[in-house]
Amino acid sequence: MQPVWKSFFILFYSKSDNYIWNRPVEEWTDKRANKEYEYIEKETGRRYKKVPIHAPGVRNGETGKSWRGMNPPPGKHWQFAPQTLDEMDARGEIYWSATGNPRRKIYLDSSSGIPVQDIWLEFRDAHNQNIEITGYPTEKNRDLLSRIIRASSNPDDLVMDCFAGSGTTLSVASEFGRKWIGIDNSSEAIATTLRRFAKGCERMGAFVSQRTSPHENTSNDESRQLSLFNLDECRFKAESLPEKSEIVNNFALYATDSFAGELEDIVKQWIEWQ
């Protein structure tokens, strides 16, 4: 069977030009780093690559002036003012070829990683791939949400999920030191979230209507609804469960009066899961 590919857009909005964006990066592998940064500085042992010190376009200011008796190549300018280039050369950050051509050294240990592009192909659908899920129908890939949260917020920032569902966003936000607000009007969603907080990504059933057996002969098209509140009766594949995540217990629950009774039962169940 061929894999099913799903694609969607992630939109980034800001009320002003003052926003947070921590560009995601991939960690260097030895193979890729050695290929990209192919030179080793004899004096320090640092790995580096060589890049031009000029850029396209003519400039009439400092970066367009002569440096060490050399003018920028035709139609280009220096990336830095001559004084800055002198300082870089004094620190050993300029490589001079045998023909006197200057190049800038970019060191591997100054790079936090490989910048991630805006098409993300590495994240799999959580349900189709059975990866770290509770079974909730709208559950998202944890690693995907991790990248989004870390890119668009800093520790102690506030993350809000208006449709909290199984609580993946809230769990990831807590893991990386973010404050959070989760909203949902489904008792099963709240119970799923609380169980995740207490027990991690442990399967809790299919959460969908399905027949108990594909060969079962029924007189009508009624299906069996798997319920969070009869957990012992939930049927699910016998699979190895992911490691339990850290317990999340630094939160408060708020609900309307009409929902208070049902919420009380859910909280009692959460206490038993601790």
ABEGO torsion letter per residue (X at the ends): XBBBBBBBBBBBBBABABBBBBBBBBBBBAAAAAAABABBBAAAGBBBBBBBABBBEBBABAAABBBGGBBBBBGBBBABBAAAAAAAAAAGABBBBAAGBBBBBBBAAABAEBBBBABBAABBBAAAAGBGBAGBAABBBAAAAAAAAAAABBBGBBBBBABAEAGAAAAAAAAAGBBBBBBBABAAAAAAAAAAAAAEBBBAEAGBBBBABAABBBABABBBBBBAABAAABBBBBBBBBBBBBBBABBBBBBBAAAAAAAAAAAAAAAAAX
